[in-house]
Amino acid sequence: MRRVLLKRVVFGAVLLGAAALPAVAAQDSAPGAAEPATAPSTEALPPKPVNWSFDGPFGVYDRASLQRGFQVYKEVCSACHALTHIAFRNLGERGGPGFSQDQVRAIAAGYRVPAGPDEQGRTSNASGQPLMRTATAADSVPPPFPNDQATRAANNGALPPDLSLIVRARAGHANYVYSILTGFGQRPPVNEHMARGMMYNPYFPGHQIAMPPPLTDGSLTYSDGTTTTVDQEARDVVTFLTWASDPKMEERKRTGFSVMIFLVLFAVLLHFSYKRVWRGEH
């Protein structure tokens, strides 16, 4: 009798469980059921592919673009970013923008750099301001701020990077910098919250960058009459910054090409020497 009652209890429990399963499944699949929220992806988009004149084993810098790019840096980027690894004389050297020596001296004369100690050994005046002098071609391009603390204070805590080596220092190189400069203007997705003072740029890691859009259409006037669109300005300044990161690129490519020619001729010479020496020995 007890066995019969136990079987009935177990059988009833199984029936109740089977009846509850469809209800649970229906509740989970209901149209209004809440789905688990997924965190938005903040992975940077791949850089835009751009055809550059300096790409490939025979690529060279576009001289006109280099000069326009220096103008973009001087009139736009230099307000926040340093270029300390470039001296004014480099602007007139072979493989560079191709400015004449007079142009280089004129460009340098537009900057002020810290002066060395005067005859009394002083480096500052009576007001505590550092002694300054007009830059010469031998000087490096001076930074916009005297130190990192002053830089952060003027940029809401952000520290704009030195642009001397920025193209070589970033994955994606020239394409990455171009993508950042032209990646503004899009609206962030609704599930991405922008921090105060940050700009949305999908090509920047995290999608949030402290730099506002630096380039706008018609913001500059090129001396050669080239139309100043955002795309053109970005291409020119990226070309200039690529040269700043690798000023000896053309010389290196010429050297490599000469070495390859020498190795080919040397291999041919060895081949005929081998045939002459070992002729009739086999």
Helices and strands as residue ranges (DSSP letters): H 2-28, H 63-75, G 77-79, G 88-92, H 101-109, E 112-114, E 132-134, H 148-154, H 166-169, H 173-182, E 199-200, E 208-209, H 230-245, H 249-277
